[in-house]
Amino acid sequence: MTSVQSTTTTFDSLNPATDEVVGTHPVHTAEQVGAAVRRAEAAAAWWASLGFDGRAERLQRWKGIITRRAAQLADVVHAETGKPHADAMIEIILAIDHTAWAAKNARKVLGAKRRSPGLLMSNQAAWVEYQPLGVVGVIGPWNYPVFTPMGSIAYALAAGNAVVFKPSEHTPGVGQWLVDTFADAVPEHPVFQLVTGFGETGAALCRAGVGKLAFTGSAATGRKIMAACAETLTPVLIEAGGKDAMLVDADADVDAAADGALWGGMSNAGQTCVGIERVYVHEQVYDSFVTTLTEKAKDVRAGSDSGAKIGPITMPAQLEIIRGHIADAIRSGGRVLLGGTVGDRYAEPTILVDVPESSEAVQEETFGPTLTITKVKDMDEALDKANASKYALGGSVFAKAKGMELARKLRGGMTSINSVISFAGVPSLPFGGVGDSGFGRIHGPEGLREFGRPKAITRQRFAAPLTLTTFARTAKVDAQVAKLITLLHGKRR
Ligand code: NAD
């Protein structure tokens, strides 16, 4: 059994396009969460004992099952989030690739490695290896209910940990699907378990004695997670919200930049942590950028029919925030070039210009299909404005000559040059934020190390002529060591 049963309280997950009940799930109590973590501790010992190869073989098996049943998983994602089936497939494909990478590279990244002992300790052999933390608690959001939590789950499993996963209350069915298919691949022990419910269930997971808590969600909840984890000194990884900017330089391919801004801002109805929400465009190409973008955006429509490119807003409460940001932009002098309407379920793609930097539409995460486009005199101004945000997750630069320079200077964990969001699909690259966007990294070698504890080991190879770690040390040895250290490091420069 991989999920905790026997609870009386339940909740429904709803289809945001129709309000139909997609599934009914238990609201797990703190006791049940604690019991899941205790079971996971036992399973973790077995999982760790399999070693890198044993785990990799089983993770590849799971990856194969996800791949073969991807359309079925996409159906669940579509039903619970409302996003088009094809978009659900994209996040599943990326998650499969990440799982394969984590399984394949865990030994290389985390396995024992020799380190130089240095001159003073040259009689020692030195190693470091990354050992599993035990049980990792993963709390996930609903917007990319496969790709986002899998960035923690697959890497934590590959590093040798058991995982207890609390998916968003909007997407519990996706979590259940992942846990069930893992049990098909690894039936022996509950290495990957599900707990479902609301914030209280997540808070219980923070307090249940896990080795680390990997959280993805809003910055506001991230603060609560840290506070709860602080009670037991449980380390945390926080992947929080974003307000990602795109910079468009004078020498950029304007058509490509407009295409990138449109997809980066509107895909998944703008409900993307690394979605583009602000665009800063060099004055020399501003007019042509705005014209091209507005023209292209006319083809993007919200709905749930096959012709619609974006689905509903998954969380009803978010509609009010999107509406509020558009209203604040207009109130403070902004103009709507396209869209601007937010209904009961859908928000139409919205392009805003002349919005002051102080407006909520520029300052706060909108998490809807909106873009603010701002004219700048040069890229220094673009950088100043882009970097003034409290959020700093990803970002994008469209430029020829200065692409790399601008990418380095754009504050945040990841930047794509001449494309959008590409970094998320490169499994060898770390993913994570700065400031209110959080800290710690998923993906890549850094993401594997996040779920391991570095263990240092020395082995004495022979007795040293100058042994420091003994009371038998003489004044002569101390003098020789002092002389040696002066020779090594005392030279005036
Ligand atoms: P949210 O913060 O409302 O909820 C996230 C998860 O936290 C849910 O599972 C929820 O049940 C749980 N939770 C809520 N209160 C809790 C508490 N007190 N203790 C423990 N757990 C609690 O976020 P959301 O609306 O599900 O997701 C959208 C947000 O996630 C956006 O801000 C988005 O930018 C962000 N996000 C970030 C990344 C990233 O990688 N940085 C990726 C995807 C989404």
Boltz pocket constraint, residues with backbone or C-beta under 6 A from the ligand:
constraints:
  - pocket:
      binder: B
      contacts: [[A, 139], [A, 140], [A, 141], [A, 142], [A, 143], [A, 144], [A, 148], [A, 166], [A, 167], [A, 168], [A, 169], [A, 197], [A, 198], [A, 199], [A, 200], [A, 201], [A, 202], [A, 203], [A, 204], [A, 206], [A, 216], [A, 217], [A, 218], [A, 219], [A, 220], [A, 221], [A, 222], [A, 224], [A, 225], [A, 228], [A, 238], [A, 239], [A, 240], [A, 241], [A, 242], [A, 272], [A, 273], [A, 274], [A, 365], [A, 367], [A, 393], [A, 433], [A, 437], [A, 438]]
      max_distance: 6.0
